[in-house]
Amino acid sequence: MSDPLPHEPPASAGPRSVPSHRVDMRWHGALGWAVATGFCVYLAVGLTVLTIVLAFVLGEIGAAALMLVLALVLGLLSWALVRMTPRYSTRQGVSTDGTGVTLTQEPKRWFSGRAVHIPWSRVRRISKEVVASQGAEGRIVRYFIDIELRDAPDGAELPTWSSRDGDKIRIQSKKVKHAEILGALRVARPDLFAAD
């Protein structure tokens, strides 16, 4: 009988006895959504006031045309924001246990949900990356966890805070969640991490 591949528990062992752990990712990325929503509300109020003022100047026909344009503009601006709303408030997160790691965004209202389970047997290595860049608002730091797979990821839709990058699945998170997710992954499979 051949030795098991590196980073794989022996086949006879079955799923490892690892306590399950879940890291909540609810509201991840919601700040940008909230700012965009606030801007749309500000724009809607401003355009409504402008329409009312111009109604007195242009008369009823001009006001009706402006109201139609206003409704069209606000509808287009808010459609994407309304469509994204459930993604931020739904129950979602990263779960680990003896069978693998699961990335989940549960269904809510018109959002159909997204879930991917990655068995430990498919994971080659887990690594982390911190990327700092200079932006208009100052220094921006992004935190990533890469789950490198032995084969190409399947076509299942990933939660919005994760993405495919070649043969790996990349999880983006805030600093606190980054440390918590790494901790959960280390408890479950410390052998998958390269030496720091």
Phi, psi and omega in degrees: 000133183280157178291150177293153177298153176303144178071016177237132175291154178302144183299327182290341184286336184070192179298136180294149177278090183237131177296141179284149181219140180231132177251120182284128179246017180300142180070010177296126179081005185287341181298314178299319177297317180295320178296315179297320178295317177299319178297319179295320177296315178301315179295320180297316179296315180298315179291327177295314178298316178299319179296318180296315180297315181291336178297323178291327182279316187268344182089186187293318183294316177296321179294320179296318178295318178295322178296322178295315178297317180300314181297320180295312181297312182293324177297316179293320180293319187272343183303310181296320181294317179294320180298326182277343188312308184295337181298329184274327186265350180289160177290128184203158179166187179247125180241141176233147173203193182292343182267335182159200180241138181237130176252124188224139163231110185287154178297144176203129183047241183271359177273121187283350179087162180212136179209138178221127174254129180245107178295147180301331181295339178271347185272125177272316185199155175237132179222167180233156179212137175241122183245121177250136178216161179262122179241184180297329181270004183116204182285129180246128179244128178243139183247128182232147169236126181253125174255102182276129184259159177284337179222172183296142178297146178286179187275007181299144179287130179271156172304156187294343179265012177226163182206165174266140176218089183070236181264021180229158174251127186251125178254125177255137182209172173282167185303313183294314180294326178303310180295321181292317178295315178301318179299316179296318179294321179294320178297317183289312184216077179296337182289346181273354181266137174290155178297130180280000000 
